[in-house]
Each structure stands twice: as structure tokens, then as C-alpha cells.
Amino acid sequence: MTRVALVSSILIGIGSLAWGYSQIGLDAVTRWIIILGAAWLITAWNGVRWFSSFALVLVILASAFGLWFRFAPGWMFSGGIFALVAWDLTRFRQRLIFLPAREDKRGMERRHLARLSLLSLIGMFIASITMFLRGAFTNEWGALLLIVTVLDLAQLIVWLRKR
């Protein structure tokens, strides 16, 4: 369950950031962002602990740079939000490994994912308001918002059904 959320967070975060940079025409930076995302997926799969923190710093710096130069704010916020979610899920998975077998790992995992889903929905709502106020709310942003909302609501429904 956490693995699916981790992979989708990395894909959405890196994809959002890459899309934001490609809209400006910075194709070389876009390629490097996609390479970072591929490396993050590979290292997450192989259990490399330090790369998640490294990728988080790079994504936050790229998002801040994009906001500084007035790129589309939603894409930059989305990249940062989902990079934070991916980083948190990586750390959470590492902590779960060291818990004793008697702990309710599945329950902890469901509750953690439900909280992250709610926080990412709030973040996307704030980013959507920013996009709307700047006149940058596009069909692509609407599609991303729909995808994120469906994924988060599905996660919340699963959590509520298993309570």
C-alpha cells in the first residue's frame, strides 16, 4: 500500500515539476528533472536511504527557483508537495521495518496514508486557488487535480472501510 503511494507521489511530483519547466521552454532542465525522478524511483525500489533526502532538497530548490522567476505556481507547489509526501513515505517505510511483529503495521500504514492524503488535498486546493488567481488554471492543471483527488479519495475510502 505504501509502495504504490510512494511511486505515485514521485511520479506526480517529478511530473508536475517537469511540466512546469517544460512550459517555460527549459527543455534541458526538464530532462534533468526526469532523470532525477527515474533515479529516485530506482533508489526507492532498491532501498537506498539517503537519496530521498537528496532528491527532496533538489526538488524544493527547483520549485523555489521556479516560484522566484514566476513560473506557473501550481506546478511548482505540486512538485514540492508530492516530493515531501514521497520523502515522508520513504522515511515511514524505513521506520516500519524496525517495528516488532506484534505492532499493527497495516493499521499504522493506513492511518499515515490517510493523513498524507488529506494534507496533499489541502495543498493542491491552495495551489489551485493560486493558479486561479493568477489566471494560470489550465486543462492540464484540472486533469492533474482530478487525478490527485481521485487517488486521495480512494485512499481515504479504503481507510474508512477498514476502520
C-alpha positions in Angstrom: 0.0 0.0 0.0 2.8 2.4 0.9 4.8 1.4 -2.1 2.0 2.4 -4.5 1.6 5.7 -2.8 5.3 6.3 -2.8 5.7 5.6 -6.6 2.6 7.7 -7.5 3.9 10.6 -5.3 7.3 10.5 -7.0 5.7 10.4 -10.5 3.2 13.2 -9.7 5.8 15.4 -8.0 8.5 15.0 -10.7 6.0 15.1 -13.5 4.5 18.3 -12.2 7.9 20.0 -11.8 9.0 18.8 -15.2 5.7 20.0 -16.8 6.2 23.4 -15.2 9.7 23.8 -16.5 8.8 22.5 -20.0 6.0 25.1 -20.3 8.7 27.8 -19.9 10.8 26.1 -22.6 13.6 24.9 -20.4 13.9 21.5 -22.0 17.4 20.7 -20.7 16.3 21.3 -17.1 13.1 19.2 -17.8 15.3 16.3 -18.9 17.4 16.6 -15.7 14.3 16.6 -13.6 13.0 13.5 -15.3 16.4 11.8 -14.8 16.2 12.7 -11.1 12.7 11.2 -10.9 13.9 7.9 -12.6 16.9 7.8 -10.2 14.6 8.4 -7.3 12.3 5.5 -8.3 15.2 3.2 -8.8 16.8 4.0 -5.5 13.4 3.8 -3.7 12.9 0.4 -5.1 16.5 -0.7 -4.1 16.2 0.7 -0.6 18.9 3.4 -0.8 18.1 5.5 2.2 19.9 8.8 1.6 18.7 9.5 -2.0 15.2 10.5 -0.9 16.6 13.4 1.2 18.9 14.4 -1.6 16.0 14.4 -4.2 13.8 16.3 -1.8 16.4 19.1 -1.5 16.8 19.3 -5.3 13.1 19.4 -5.9 12.5 22.0 -3.3 15.3 24.1 -4.7 13.9 23.7 -8.3 10.4 24.6 -7.0 11.7 27.7 -5.2 13.6 28.7 -8.3 10.5 28.4 -10.4 8.4 30.4 -8.0 11.1 33.1 -7.8 11.1 33.5 -11.5 7.2 33.4 -11.6 6.7 30.1 -13.4 3.2 28.6 -13.0 2.9 28.3 -9.2 0.7 25.3 -9.2 3.2 23.1 -10.9 5.9 24.2 -8.6 3.7 23.7 -5.5 2.6 20.3 -6.7 6.2 19.3 -7.3 7.2 20.4 -3.8 4.1 18.9 -2.1 4.5 15.4 -3.6 8.3 15.4 -3.1 7.6 16.0 0.6 5.0 13.2 0.5 7.4 10.8 -1.2 10.2 11.7 1.3 7.8 11.2 4.2 6.7 7.8 2.8 10.3 6.7 2.3 11.1 7.5 5.9 7.9 5.9 7.1 8.7 2.7 5.3 12.1 2.6 6.9 10.6 3.0 10.4 8.1 0.2 9.8 10.9 -2.2 9.1 12.1 -1.8 12.7 8.8 -2.3 14.4 8.2 -5.5 16.3 5.8 -8.0 14.7 3.2 -7.5 17.4 2.5 -3.9 16.2 -0.4 -3.2 13.9 1.7 -2.2 10.9 -1.1 -2.3 8.4 -3.2 0.0 10.6 -0.4 2.4 11.1 0.2 2.4 7.4 -3.5 3.1 6.6 -3.7 6.0 9.1 -0.5 7.5 7.9 -1.6 7.4 4.3 -5.0 8.9 5.2 -3.3 11.8 6.9 -1.0 12.3 3.9 -3.9 12.1 1.5 -5.7 14.8 3.4 -2.7 17.1 3.6 -2.0 16.7 -0.2 -5.6 17.5 -1.0 -5.3 20.7 1.1 -2.0 21.6 -0.6 -3.5 21.0 -4.0 -6.5 23.1 -3.1 -4.3 26.0 -2.1 -2.2 25.6 -5.3 -5.4 25.6 -7.3 -6.5 28.9 -5.7 -3.1 30.4 -6.6 -3.4 29.1 -10.2 -6.9 30.5 -10.5 -6.0 33.9 -9.1 -3.0 34.2 -11.5 -5.1 33.1 -14.5 -2.9 30.0 -15.0 -5.6 27.4 -14.3 -5.4 25.2 -17.4 -6.9 22.0 -18.6 -3.7 20.2 -17.7 -3.9 21.5 -14.2 -7.5 20.4 -14.0 -6.5 16.9 -15.2 -3.8 16.7 -12.5 -6.2 18.0 -9.9 -8.7 15.3 -10.9 -6.1 12.5 -10.8 -4.8 13.6 -7.4 -8.3 14.0 -6.0 -9.4 10.5 -7.2 -6.2 8.9 -5.8 -6.6 10.7 -2.4 -10.3 10.0 -2.1 -9.8 6.3 -3.0 -7.2 6.1 -0.2 -9.5 7.8 2.3 -12.3 5.4 1.3 -10.1 2.4 1.8 -9.0 3.8 5.2 -12.6 4.4 6.3 -13.8 0.9 5.2 -11.1 -0.9 7.1 -11.7 1.1 10.3 
